[in-house]
């Protein structure tokens, strides 16, 4: 498997709120906004069986209560596989809360305030990578005690440096198109493991 640098102009579709999406720097940066009328979203053109996908996110600065900035992978169908990272907005100066979810065939486990630098998932169902960063939920901040202040809209988050070291699903082949399993043997290096243990210690 090769590492593919992705371009937001060519490798992604805008699936929701396209008038609230900006693609800048020749496709290297994408911003999404949320206001009282709508949020926004994008989805990769490719679907993946397994791999490592990385992206840098800049969350909503300042007051972000009631907003949820997400990045997730999900399959399609009546039952689905899903992995996601949800950043729950907060009052100005307060830290974000991170929710991570792993769902397989509608069997869900959830871990709050935790994330690892490397996640692995292999599935027979192809998974597109998606981002729906700008949504508003009543439960997002302090269990719903603090609501979205729409006078501070639009709320904007940005994505850049997205890349995939992944097995791209070959449509119609009915077979696994990647015969290399080197990625599956990759482990966290010492600094990454130390960061993971620190996150676990504070949850």
MISEMAR-827028 format. One line per 10 residues: their letters; for each residue x, y, z of C-alpha. Coordinates in steps of 0.001 Angstrom, whole numbers, plus 500000, padded with zeros to 6 digits. Each point is the difference from the previous one (the first is absolute). Layout:
# residues N
a> X,Y,Z ~ ...
This chain:
# residues 203
xxxxxxxxxx> 500000,500000,500000 ~ 501205,503456,499131 ~ 499407,503229,501883 ~ 497667,502269,498070 ~ 499863,503733,500676 ~ 496423,501080,499376 ~ 498812,503194,498400 ~ 496688,501462,501105 ~ 499304,501353,496506 ~ 500281,496618,498262
xxxxxxxxxx> 499657,497157,502511 ~ 496916,500990,501996 ~ 496316,500761,499447 ~ 498089,502666,501900 ~ 497003,498131,501370 ~ 498228,502614,502083 ~ 499965,503779,500275 ~ 502305,500554,497029 ~ 499412,503755,500158 ~ 501613,499920,503462
xxxxxxxxxx> 503167,498276,498761 ~ 503169,501743,498806 ~ 502876,498218,498278 ~ 503222,502040,500109 ~ 503727,499784,499203 ~ 499545,497956,496820 ~ 497941,497380,501784 ~ 502298,499549,503006 ~ 497657,501643,502537 ~ 496267,499570,500536
xxxxxxxxxx> 497809,501965,502395 ~ 496441,499191,501044 ~ 497562,502270,501754 ~ 496873,499668,502077 ~ 497242,502558,500460 ~ 496431,499756,501256 ~ 498727,498840,496598 ~ 502502,497286,499105 ~ 503303,498278,500626 ~ 502317,498494,497370
xxxxxxxxxx> 501779,496779,499105 ~ 502335,498243,497587 ~ 500731,496385,499006 ~ 502883,498321,498225 ~ 499534,498671,496474 ~ 501770,496751,500917 ~ 498911,497265,502370 ~ 502504,498000,502051 ~ 500197,496494,501432 ~ 502731,500798,502519
xxxxxxxxxx> 502776,502485,500540 ~ 501253,503067,501812 ~ 498468,503388,499269 ~ 501323,503211,501502 ~ 498767,503580,499916 ~ 500675,503193,501908 ~ 496958,501778,501430 ~ 499718,503531,501284 ~ 496995,500121,502287 ~ 497608,502906,500466
xxxxxxxxxx> 501936,502657,501939 ~ 498573,501807,503005 ~ 496343,499404,500820 ~ 498885,496690,498465 ~ 497352,498759,502453 ~ 497355,497768,498413 ~ 502108,499183,496931 ~ 501500,496642,499052 ~ 503008,499746,497684 ~ 500381,496436,498723
xxxxxxxxxx> 502136,497810,497815 ~ 498871,496467,499330 ~ 500085,496946,497764 ~ 496811,498104,499302 ~ 498695,497306,497695 ~ 496600,500053,498337 ~ 496942,497790,500429 ~ 497392,498975,502554 ~ 502804,498791,502280 ~ 503254,501891,499993
xxxxxxxxxx> 503520,500322,501345 ~ 501100,503385,501306 ~ 502959,501648,501737 ~ 499752,503621,501004 ~ 501537,502828,501977 ~ 497616,502655,501324 ~ 501313,503240,501486 ~ 497329,501558,502204 ~ 500110,503777,500149 ~ 500157,502000,503201
xxxxxxxxxx> 500086,503484,501489 ~ 502881,502276,499035 ~ 503215,498868,501684 ~ 498643,496627,501119 ~ 501444,496820,498458 ~ 498216,497887,497428 ~ 498601,496606,500982 ~ 500853,497164,497603 ~ 497624,497102,499384 ~ 501224,496971,498053
xxxxxxxxxx> 497616,497355,498692 ~ 500544,496587,498432 ~ 496883,498428,498539 ~ 499874,496640,498233 ~ 496759,498664,498575 ~ 498112,502419,502253 ~ 501785,498661,503097 ~ 501486,503116,501593 ~ 502649,500712,502596 ~ 500817,503535,501106
xxxxxxxxxx> 502945,501528,501828 ~ 499927,503603,501165 ~ 503043,502275,500144 ~ 502324,497504,498352 ~ 501781,499649,496686 ~ 503005,498099,498686 ~ 502483,501008,497337 ~ 499498,496785,498058 ~ 496795,498073,499430 ~ 499585,496804,498024
xxxxxxxxxx> 496868,498573,498462 ~ 499528,497398,497290 ~ 496602,499299,498530 ~ 498486,498245,497020 ~ 497786,503048,499516 ~ 501627,502960,498215 ~ 500172,503166,502073 ~ 500142,503554,498635 ~ 501738,502619,502093 ~ 497709,502846,500905
xxxxxxxxxx> 499934,503191,501952 ~ 496874,501599,501414 ~ 501638,502539,502221 ~ 497304,502525,500391 ~ 496882,498844,501825 ~ 498076,501296,502982 ~ 498641,497754,502751 ~ 498206,500883,503226 ~ 502076,497430,501928 ~ 503412,501122,498724
xxxxxxxxxx> 501145,502276,502830 ~ 499827,499082,503694 ~ 497256,497490,499353 ~ 497769,502579,498366 ~ 500204,502645,502713 ~ 501543,502481,497545 ~ 498345,500478,496612 ~ 501278,501354,496715 ~ 500194,503801,499932 ~ 499071,500726,496387
xxxxxxxxxx> 500958,503652,500377 ~ 503623,498762,499824 ~ 499464,498130,496707 ~ 501375,499097,497572 ~ 502138,497389,501751 ~ 502878,498845,497797 ~ 502395,497039,500135 ~ 502734,499109,497511 ~ 501744,496906,498643 ~ 503406,499668,498357
xxxxxxxxxx> 502840,497539,499300 ~ 497681,497075,499440 ~ 501635,496786,498842 ~ 499135,496317,499767 ~ 502211,496942,500256 ~ 497160,497697,499174 ~ 498605,497203,497879 ~ 497596,501559,497490 ~ 496940,497904,499225 ~ 499896,498851,496357
xxxxxxxxxx> 496385,500281,498937 ~ 498470,496909,498463 ~ 503030,497780,500575 ~ 498591,498172,503007 ~ 503560,499524,501224 ~ 502510,501639,502269 ~ 502124,502160,497673 ~ 502941,500368,502419 ~ 502366,497133,500654 ~ 502354,501859,502348
xxxxxxxxxx> 499433,499628,503715 ~ 502986,502046,501191 ~ 497736,502698,501428 ~ 498139,497495,502159 ~ 503216,499198,501882 ~ 500761,503652,500810 ~ 500090,500925,503688 ~ 500128,503208,501996 ~ 503510,501340,500459 ~ 501227,500951,503489
xxxxxxxxxx> 498910,503704,499893 ~ 496553,499069,498653 ~ 499567,497299,502630 ~ 500982,502498,502696 ~ 497370,502459,498726 ~ 497378,497267,499953 ~ 500800,499001,503588 ~ 499747,503664,501059 ~ 496533,500304,498408 ~ 498873,496813,501728
xxx> 501298,501263,503350 ~ 497784,503097,499948 ~ 496759,498325,498920
